[in-house]
Amino acid sequence: MLEPARQTANFVPLSPMGFVDRAALVFPNRLSVIHGARCFTWKETAQRARRLASAIAQFGLGRGDVVAIIAPNVPALYESHFGVPMSGATLLTLNTRLDVDTTAYILKHANAKLLLCDSEFAPLIAQVQAHLPQPIAVVDVADDLFDGEVLSVGHCEYESFLAQGDPAFEPLWPVDEWDSISLNYTSGTTGRPKGALYSHRATYLNAMSNMTSMGFRPQSTYLWTLPMFHCNGWCFPWTVAMMAGTNVCLRRVEPKAVFAAIKAYRVDYFCAAPVVLTMLANAPEEHRFKPDWKLEVVTGGAAPPAALIAAMADLSIEVCHQYGLTETLGPSVICAWHPEWDEATLEEQAERKSRIGVRRDGIEGAIVVDPQTMLPVPWDGQTIGELLVRGNTLMKGYLNNPEATEQAFKGGWFHTGDLVVVHPDGYFQVKDRLKDIVISGGENISTVEVEGILYRHPAVLEAAVVAMPHAKWGETPCAFVTLKNGATATADEIRAFCRERLAGFKVPAQIIFTDLPKTSTGKIQKYRLREQARALV
């Protein structure tokens, strides 16, 4: 059979940046972004994205360059998801919770040429500049809702930067859909953060997968409680544009503001770490609001307990549990719900939702194998193996790290590093983590990193860190420490020592002074420490 050749008429590289133009064409006057008193239509958002792309191009940047932004969930961060790739550059959204050293490392490693900086993080970036080989060009992003001191660290202000751009700028479409659209750094669970590169193709398909997996309805209203910097907001900036929905931006994720936004804008969807759900469940009665329409939330991380699911149900909020990693562009496995499960008891529903579920659209394969033999484990809900996935919605690989990329994709599968069982119905459930990661409020914490800091303390002989359950954050680090003979130190002193050297959320919540249990070969038995940590709660 003679196969026709590809033509420009029937093969266009996939890219989510085109979603904004369709929204602007079909629904030009529909609200695209709401942030306090500021509102934009889809026509305006499309024009602002093109202005941003044009200004970046005039700055001399384009294909192969990295443009970074550090900001909370504000309009500029949303616009950058379209404007930066329209210029041909790759978007780097910086984690706002990192320290000076790590932020500087990421900017250096990515070789970022331009940084958009929200006023809140100007003091941080002022310190970061001193750690860079040469200062990075900065554009100040001002926000009327920022109530702190405004410090200028840039050569111009964001609105002035946009004003230089052409609203009719012709977007630079990717030559190949494999081209990089964004760069997201991992939490550095085994050392320095790694830069996961996302392609135009993968983000396009993942944006669509968000729609199909959630049943995201056209022109819905989406509330930004999930940090947009995290895995590009799980690709929801592009999903909302694809569906011509409305983005409601929140600078601060606080229960009063969340409930107020839900009520004022009739929010249909939001995504959040379990810690945010806990905040809502425990909000003062006067701040609460119970919608009389369908409101859905996607949560990741630790499985929501029965009490939290009940609390969300009391607030008329439907919870969907999903699972993923930075390398999988956010959620890649979903606890796909069966209607008949609605008849089950709350405890039974919670047990179902504790299972991360089955592969989402865009993930073409997901298996659990014995890490040693690489053979699939039986579907018995008991046998533990490592979860491997493959499909079109995975990262391209790690920036400038071929060894880590090869290891991650060994054998033609992406290795998640999570230990999982498969139930008889094919649903996965996470049981443990190969790398002993602590997930606190949606942030990954390396126990190795925290232990390394503890070992620097002059009084510490041995240290081991494990996850300890926490009512608010899901998990927090718990440190078990053995002091040197004759040395003295209090828990507060050691915590203060850690606080000077670690981001606040990585500091151990508790310090337990004890002899560490070991195997006959001298390895610390962390499973016994985990049992002790759980018993402390």
C-alpha positions as CSV (number, residue, x, y, z in Angstrom):
1,M,0.0,0.0,0.0
2,L,1.4,3.4,-1.0
3,E,1.3,5.7,2.1
4,P,0.6,9.4,1.5
5,A,3.3,11.8,2.7
6,R,2.6,14.2,5.6
7,Q,1.5,17.6,4.6
8,T,1.2,20.9,6.5
9,A,-2.5,20.7,6.0
10,N,-2.9,17.4,7.9
11,F,0.0,17.3,10.3
12,V,0.6,20.2,12.7
13,P,2.9,19.7,15.7
14,L,0.8,19.4,18.9
15,S,1.1,22.3,21.3
16,P,-1.2,23.6,24.1
17,M,-0.2,27.2,23.4
18,G,-2.8,27.3,20.6
19,F,-5.7,26.7,23.1
20,V,-5.6,30.4,24.1
21,D,-6.1,31.6,20.5
22,R,-9.2,29.4,20.0
23,A,-10.7,30.5,23.3
24,A,-10.1,34.1,22.2
25,L,-11.7,33.5,18.8
26,V,-14.8,31.6,20.0
27,F,-15.4,33.3,23.4
28,P,-13.5,36.6,23.2
29,N,-15.6,38.3,25.9
30,R,-15.8,35.5,28.3
31,L,-13.8,36.0,31.5
32,S,-10.5,34.2,31.3
33,V,-8.7,35.3,34.6
34,I,-10.1,36.8,37.8
35,H,-7.7,38.1,40.4
36,G,-9.2,40.3,43.1
37,A,-10.5,43.4,41.3
38,R,-8.6,42.6,38.1
39,C,-10.4,40.7,35.4
40,F,-9.4,39.7,31.8
41,T,-11.3,38.3,28.9
42,W,-9.9,35.6,26.6
43,K,-9.3,38.1,23.9
44,E,-7.2,40.2,26.4
45,T,-5.3,37.2,27.7
46,A,-4.4,36.1,24.2
47,Q,-3.2,39.6,23.4
48,R,-1.2,39.8,26.6
49,A,0.4,36.4,25.9
50,R,1.4,37.6,22.4
51,R,2.7,40.9,23.9
52,L,4.8,38.9,26.3
53,A,6.2,36.6,23.5
54,S,7.0,39.7,21.4
55,A,8.8,41.4,24.3
56,I,10.8,38.3,25.0
57,A,11.8,38.1,21.3
58,Q,12.8,41.8,21.3
59,F,14.9,41.0,24.4
60,G,16.8,38.7,22.1
61,L,15.5,35.3,23.4
62,G,13.9,32.5,21.5
63,R,14.4,28.8,20.7
64,G,16.8,27.1,23.1
65,D,16.6,29.8,25.8
66,V,15.0,29.5,29.2
67,V,12.8,32.1,30.7
68,A,12.0,31.7,34.4
69,I,9.3,33.1,36.6
70,I,8.9,33.1,40.4
71,A,5.4,34.1,41.5
72,P,2.3,32.9,43.4
73,N,-0.9,32.2,41.5
74,V,-1.2,35.6,39.8
75,P,-2.2,36.5,36.2
76,A,1.4,37.0,35.1
77,L,2.2,33.3,35.9
78,Y,-0.8,32.2,34.0
79,E,0.1,34.3,31.0
80,S,3.7,33.0,31.0
81,H,2.3,29.5,30.2
82,F,1.4,30.8,26.8
83,G,3.6,33.9,26.2
84,V,6.9,32.2,26.9
85,P,6.4,29.2,24.5
86,M,5.0,31.5,21.9
87,S,8.4,33.2,21.8
88,G,10.0,29.8,21.2
89,A,11.6,29.8,24.7
90,T,11.2,27.2,27.4
91,L,9.3,28.1,30.5
92,L,10.8,27.5,34.0
93,T,8.4,28.0,36.9
94,L,10.3,28.3,40.1
95,N,9.2,26.7,43.4
96,T,8.5,29.7,45.6
97,R,9.3,27.7,48.8
98,L,13.0,27.0,48.1
99,D,16.0,28.7,49.7
100,V,18.6,31.0,48.2
101,D,21.1,28.2,47.5
102,T,18.7,25.9,45.7
103,T,17.0,28.7,43.7
104,A,20.4,29.9,42.5
105,Y,21.5,26.3,41.6
106,I,18.3,25.9,39.5
107,L,18.8,29.2,37.6
108,K,22.4,28.3,36.9
109,H,21.7,24.7,35.9
110,A,18.9,25.8,33.6
111,N,21.0,28.7,32.2
112,A,18.0,31.0,32.5
113,K,18.4,34.2,30.6
114,L,15.4,36.2,31.9
115,L,13.4,36.1,35.2
116,L,10.0,37.4,35.9
117,C,9.9,38.1,39.6
118,D,6.8,38.9,41.8
119,S,7.3,41.6,44.4
120,E,7.0,39.1,47.3
121,F,10.2,37.2,46.1
122,A,12.3,40.3,45.3
123,P,14.3,39.9,48.6
124,L,15.0,36.3,47.8
125,I,16.1,37.1,44.2
126,A,18.3,40.0,45.4
127,Q,20.2,37.4,47.5
128,V,20.2,34.8,44.7
129,Q,21.9,37.3,42.3
130,A,25.0,37.2,44.5
131,H,25.2,33.4,44.0
132,L,25.1,33.5,40.2
133,P,28.1,33.7,37.9
134,Q,26.6,36.8,36.4
135,P,23.3,38.6,37.3
136,I,20.2,37.5,35.5
137,A,18.0,40.0,33.8
138,V,14.8,40.5,35.9
139,V,11.4,41.9,35.2
140,D,9.4,43.1,38.3
141,V,5.9,41.7,38.5
142,A,3.8,44.0,40.7
143,D,0.5,42.8,42.2
144,D,-2.1,45.1,43.8
145,L,-2.9,42.3,46.3
146,F,0.7,42.1,47.6
147,D,0.6,43.8,51.0
148,G,4.3,43.8,51.8
149,E,7.1,46.1,51.0
150,V,7.8,46.4,47.3
151,L,11.4,46.0,46.4
152,S,12.5,46.5,42.8
153,V,15.2,44.1,41.5
154,G,14.4,44.3,37.8
155,H,15.3,46.6,34.9
156,C,11.6,47.2,34.2
157,E,8.1,46.4,35.4
158,Y,5.9,43.7,33.9
159,E,3.2,45.9,32.5
160,S,5.8,48.1,30.9
161,F,7.5,45.0,29.5
162,L,4.2,43.9,27.9
163,A,3.6,47.4,26.5
164,Q,6.8,47.0,24.4
165,G,5.3,43.9,22.8
166,D,3.1,43.5,19.8
167,P,-0.4,42.1,20.4
168,A,-0.4,40.8,16.8
169,F,2.9,39.0,17.3
170,E,2.9,35.7,15.3
171,P,3.6,32.8,17.8
172,L,6.7,30.8,17.0
173,W,5.2,27.3,16.6
174,P,7.4,24.4,17.6
175,V,9.3,22.9,14.7
176,D,8.7,19.5,16.3
177,E,6.1,18.6,18.9
178,W,9.0,17.0,20.8
179,D,10.5,20.5,21.4
180,S,10.6,21.6,25.0
181,I,7.8,23.8,26.3
182,S,8.7,23.8,29.9
183,L,11.2,22.8,32.5
184,N,10.2,21.6,36.0
185,Y,12.7,20.8,38.8
186,T,12.2,17.9,41.1
187,S,12.4,18.3,44.9
188,G,15.9,17.0,45.0
189,T,15.0,13.9,47.0
190,T,18.4,12.2,46.3
191,G,20.6,15.2,46.1
192,R,20.4,18.3,43.8
193,P,17.1,18.9,42.0
194,K,16.8,17.5,38.5
195,G,15.3,19.4,35.7
196,A,12.4,17.5,34.0
197,L,11.9,18.7,30.4
198,Y,8.3,18.6,29.1
199,S,7.5,18.5,25.4
200,H,4.7,20.4,23.6
201,R,3.2,17.1,22.7
202,A,3.1,15.7,26.2
203,T,1.6,18.8,27.7
204,Y,-1.0,19.0,24.9
205,L,-2.1,15.5,25.6
206,N,-2.0,15.8,29.4
207,A,-4.1,18.9,29.2
208,M,-6.7,16.8,27.3
209,S,-6.3,14.0,29.8
210,N,-7.2,16.4,32.6
211,M,-10.4,17.1,30.8
212,T,-11.4,13.5,30.1
213,S,-10.3,12.1,33.5
214,M,-12.2,14.8,35.5
215,G,-15.1,15.3,33.1
216,F,-14.0,18.9,32.9
217,R,-17.0,20.7,31.4
218,P,-16.8,23.5,28.8
219,Q,-16.6,27.0,30.2
220,S,-16.2,25.8,33.8
221,T,-14.7,27.9,36.6
222,Y,-11.4,26.6,38.0
223,L,-9.9,27.9,41.3
224,W,-6.2,28.0,41.7
225,T,-5.3,26.5,45.0
226,L,-2.7,24.2,43.6
227,P,0.6,26.1,43.0
228,M,0.9,26.9,39.3
229,F,4.6,26.4,39.6
230,H,4.2,22.7,40.5
231,C,4.4,20.6,37.3
232,N,2.9,23.6,35.5
233,G,-0.2,23.3,37.7
234,W,-0.6,19.7,36.5
235,C,-1.1,21.2,33.0
236,F,-4.4,22.8,34.1
237,P,-3.4,26.3,32.7
238,W,-3.7,24.8,29.3
239,T,-6.8,22.6,30.1
240,V,-8.8,25.7,31.3
241,A,-7.9,27.5,28.1
242,M,-8.8,24.5,25.9
243,M,-12.3,24.5,27.6
244,A,-12.6,28.3,27.5
245,G,-13.1,28.2,31.3
246,T,-12.4,30.9,33.9
247,N,-9.3,30.9,36.1
248,V,-9.8,32.3,39.6
249,C,-6.4,33.2,41.0
250,L,-5.6,33.3,44.7
251,R,-2.4,34.9,46.0
252,R,-2.8,33.2,49.4
253,V,-4.5,29.8,49.9
254,E,-6.4,30.5,53.1
255,P,-9.8,28.8,54.0
256,K,-11.7,32.1,54.2
257,A,-10.5,33.2,50.8
258,V,-11.1,29.8,49.2
259,F,-14.7,29.6,50.5
260,A,-15.3,33.2,49.5
261,A,-14.0,32.5,45.9
262,I,-16.1,29.4,45.6
263,K,-19.2,31.3,46.6
264,A,-18.5,34.5,44.5
265,Y,-17.6,32.7,41.3
266,R,-19.5,29.4,41.5
267,V,-16.3,27.4,41.3
268,D,-16.6,24.0,39.6
269,Y,-13.2,22.5,40.1
270,F,-10.0,22.9,42.0
271,C,-6.9,20.8,42.8
272,A,-5.1,20.7,46.2
273,A,-2.8,18.8,48.4
274,P,-4.4,17.0,51.3
275,V,-3.2,19.8,53.7
276,V,-5.5,22.3,51.9
277,L,-8.5,19.9,52.3
278,T,-7.6,19.7,56.0
279,M,-7.5,23.5,56.3
280,L,-11.0,23.7,54.7
281,A,-12.4,20.9,56.9
282,N,-11.2,22.7,60.0
283,A,-12.1,26.2,59.0
284,P,-14.2,28.3,61.4
285,E,-17.9,28.0,60.8
286,E,-18.3,31.6,59.9
287,H,-15.9,31.2,57.0
288,R,-17.4,28.1,55.5
289,F,-19.7,27.9,52.5
290,K,-21.6,24.9,51.2
291,P,-22.3,25.0,47.5
292,D,-25.6,23.7,46.0
293,W,-23.9,22.8,42.8
294,K,-21.3,20.1,41.9
295,L,-17.9,21.0,43.1
296,E,-15.0,18.6,42.6
297,V,-11.4,18.6,43.9
298,V,-8.5,16.5,42.8
299,T,-6.0,15.7,45.6
300,G,-2.7,13.9,45.4
301,G,-0.1,12.8,48.0
302,A,-1.2,10.7,50.9
303,A,-4.6,9.0,50.7
304,P,-7.4,11.1,52.3
305,P,-8.6,9.4,55.5
306,A,-12.3,8.6,56.0
307,A,-12.8,11.5,58.4
308,L,-11.5,14.0,55.8
309,I,-13.7,12.5,53.0
310,A,-16.6,12.8,55.4
311,A,-15.7,16.4,56.1
312,M,-15.5,17.2,52.4
313,A,-18.9,15.5,51.8
314,D,-20.4,17.7,54.5
315,L,-19.1,20.7,52.5
316,S,-20.6,19.3,49.3
317,I,-17.1,18.9,47.8
318,E,-16.5,15.7,45.9
319,V,-12.9,14.3,46.3
320,C,-11.0,12.5,43.5
321,H,-7.6,10.9,44.5
322,Q,-4.9,10.9,41.8
323,Y,-1.2,10.0,41.8
324,G,1.8,11.3,39.9
325,L,5.3,12.8,39.9
326,T,7.1,15.7,38.4
327,E,8.3,13.3,35.7
328,T,4.8,12.3,34.8
329,L,3.6,15.9,34.4
330,G,1.6,15.5,37.6
331,P,-1.2,12.9,37.9
332,S,-0.8,9.8,35.8
333,V,-2.9,7.4,37.8
334,I,-6.5,8.0,38.9
335,C,-8.9,6.3,41.3
336,A,-11.5,6.0,38.6
337,W,-14.8,5.9,40.5
338,H,-17.5,3.3,39.9
339,P,-21.1,4.5,40.4
340,E,-22.0,1.5,42.5
341,W,-19.4,2.4,45.0
342,D,-21.6,5.4,46.0
343,E,-23.7,2.8,47.9
344,A,-20.8,1.7,50.0
345,T,-20.2,2.9,53.6
346,L,-18.0,5.9,54.2
347,E,-15.2,3.6,55.5
348,E,-15.5,1.5,52.4
349,Q,-15.4,4.5,50.1
350,A,-12.3,5.8,51.9
351,E,-10.6,2.4,51.5
352,R,-11.3,2.6,47.7
353,K,-10.0,6.2,47.5
354,S,-6.8,5.1,49.3
355,R,-6.0,3.2,46.2
356,I,-4.3,5.5,43.6
357,G,-6.2,3.6,41.0
358,V,-5.5,2.9,37.3
359,R,-3.7,4.6,34.5
360,R,-5.1,7.8,33.1
361,D,-5.6,8.7,29.4
362,G,-2.2,9.4,28.0
363,I,-0.5,6.7,30.0
364,E,-0.4,3.6,27.7
365,G,0.9,1.2,30.3
366,A,1.2,0.8,34.0
367,I,2.6,-2.3,35.7
368,V,3.9,-3.3,39.1
369,V,7.0,-5.5,39.0
370,D,9.5,-7.2,41.3
371,P,12.4,-4.7,41.3
372,Q,14.9,-7.6,41.2
373,T,13.3,-9.9,38.5
374,M,11.3,-7.2,36.7
375,L,8.5,-9.7,36.5
376,P,4.9,-8.5,37.2
377,V,3.6,-9.2,40.7
378,P,0.3,-11.1,41.2
379,W,-2.9,-9.1,41.6
380,D,-3.4,-10.2,45.2
381,G,-3.3,-6.9,47.1
382,Q,-0.4,-8.2,49.1
383,T,2.7,-8.6,46.9
384,I,4.7,-5.4,46.8
385,G,6.6,-4.3,43.7
386,E,7.7,-1.1,41.9
387,L,5.2,0.9,39.8
388,L,6.4,1.4,36.2
389,V,4.6,3.5,33.6
390,R,4.9,4.4,29.9
391,G,3.0,6.7,27.6
392,N,2.8,10.0,25.9
393,T,2.4,12.2,29.0
394,L,5.9,11.7,30.5
395,M,8.8,14.0,30.6
396,K,11.4,13.9,27.8
397,G,14.2,13.4,30.3
398,Y,16.4,15.3,32.7
399,L,18.2,18.4,31.5
400,N,21.9,17.8,31.1
401,N,21.7,14.5,33.0
402,P,21.8,11.6,30.5
403,E,22.8,9.1,33.2
404,A,19.8,9.9,35.4
405,T,17.5,9.9,32.3
406,E,18.8,6.4,31.2
407,Q,18.2,5.1,34.7
408,A,14.7,6.5,34.9
409,F,13.7,4.9,31.6
410,K,15.6,1.7,32.1
411,G,14.0,-1.2,30.2
412,G,11.6,1.0,28.3
413,W,9.5,2.0,31.3
414,F,9.6,5.0,33.6
415,H,10.5,3.8,37.1
416,T,8.5,5.7,39.7
417,G,10.4,4.5,42.7
418,D,7.2,3.8,44.6
419,L,6.4,0.4,46.1
420,V,2.9,-0.6,45.2
421,V,0.4,-3.6,45.4
422,V,-2.2,-4.5,42.8
423,H,-5.6,-5.5,44.0
424,P,-7.7,-8.2,42.2
425,D,-9.6,-5.5,40.3
426,G,-6.4,-4.1,38.9
427,Y,-6.3,-1.0,41.1
428,F,-2.9,0.1,42.5
429,Q,-2.2,1.1,46.1
430,V,1.0,2.7,47.3
431,K,2.6,0.9,50.3
432,D,6.0,2.5,50.7
433,R,8.7,4.5,48.9
434,L,11.9,3.2,47.6
435,K,13.7,6.4,48.5
436,D,12.2,7.0,51.9
437,I,10.7,10.3,50.7
438,V,8.6,12.3,53.2
439,I,5.7,14.1,51.6
440,S,4.7,17.1,53.7
441,G,2.0,19.4,52.4
442,G,2.6,18.1,48.9
443,E,6.3,18.8,49.0
444,N,8.9,16.0,48.8
445,I,11.5,15.9,51.5
446,S,14.6,13.8,51.2
447,T,15.5,12.0,54.4
448,V,19.0,11.7,53.1
449,E,19.3,15.5,52.9
450,V,17.9,16.1,56.4
451,E,20.2,13.4,57.8
452,G,23.1,15.0,56.2
453,I,22.4,18.3,58.0
454,L,21.9,16.4,61.3
455,Y,25.3,14.7,60.9
456,R,26.9,18.2,60.7
457,H,25.9,19.0,64.3
458,P,29.0,18.5,66.5
459,A,27.1,16.6,69.1
460,V,25.4,14.1,66.8
461,L,26.9,10.6,66.4
462,E,24.2,9.0,64.3
463,A,20.9,10.1,62.8
464,A,18.0,8.7,60.8
465,V,14.9,10.4,59.5
466,V,11.5,8.9,58.7
467,A,8.0,10.1,57.9
468,M,5.7,10.8,60.9
469,P,2.0,11.2,60.3
470,H,0.7,14.7,60.8
471,A,-2.9,15.9,61.0
472,K,-2.3,19.0,58.9
473,W,0.6,18.3,56.6
474,G,0.0,14.6,56.0
475,E,3.6,13.8,56.9
476,T,6.5,15.6,58.6
477,P,10.1,14.5,59.2
478,C,10.8,12.8,62.5
479,A,14.5,12.4,63.4
480,F,16.0,9.7,65.6
481,V,19.4,10.9,67.0
482,T,22.2,9.3,68.9
483,L,24.6,11.7,70.6
484,K,28.3,11.3,70.9
485,N,29.7,10.1,74.3
486,G,29.9,13.1,76.6
487,A,28.1,15.4,74.2
488,T,24.9,17.2,75.1
489,A,22.2,18.9,73.0
490,T,18.5,19.6,73.3
491,A,15.8,18.9,70.7
492,D,15.3,22.7,70.4
493,E,19.0,23.3,69.8
494,I,19.1,20.6,67.0
495,R,16.0,21.9,65.4
496,A,17.4,25.5,65.4
497,F,20.6,24.1,63.8
498,C,18.5,22.5,61.1
499,R,16.4,25.6,60.6
500,E,19.5,27.6,59.7
501,R,20.4,25.2,57.0
502,L,17.1,23.8,55.6
503,A,13.8,25.2,54.3
504,G,11.3,25.4,57.1
505,F,9.1,22.5,56.0
506,K,12.2,20.2,56.0
507,V,13.0,20.7,59.6
508,P,12.2,17.6,61.8
509,A,9.0,18.1,63.7
510,Q,10.4,15.9,66.5
511,I,13.8,14.9,67.6
512,I,14.0,11.6,69.5
513,F,17.2,10.7,71.3
514,T,17.8,7.0,71.2
515,D,20.1,4.2,70.1
516,L,19.3,3.4,66.5
517,P,18.2,-0.2,65.7
518,K,20.4,-2.0,63.2
519,T,20.7,-5.2,61.3
520,S,23.6,-7.6,61.8
521,T,25.4,-5.8,59.0
522,G,25.0,-2.4,60.6
523,K,22.2,-1.1,58.5
524,I,19.7,1.1,60.3
525,Q,16.2,-0.6,60.5
526,K,14.1,2.3,59.3
527,Y,10.9,0.2,59.4
528,R,11.2,0.0,63.2
529,L,11.7,3.7,63.4
530,R,8.6,4.3,61.3
531,E,6.6,2.2,63.7
532,Q,7.9,4.3,66.6
533,A,7.2,7.5,64.8
534,R,3.6,6.4,64.1
535,A,3.2,5.5,67.8
536,L,4.1,9.1,68.8
537,V,1.0,10.5,67.1
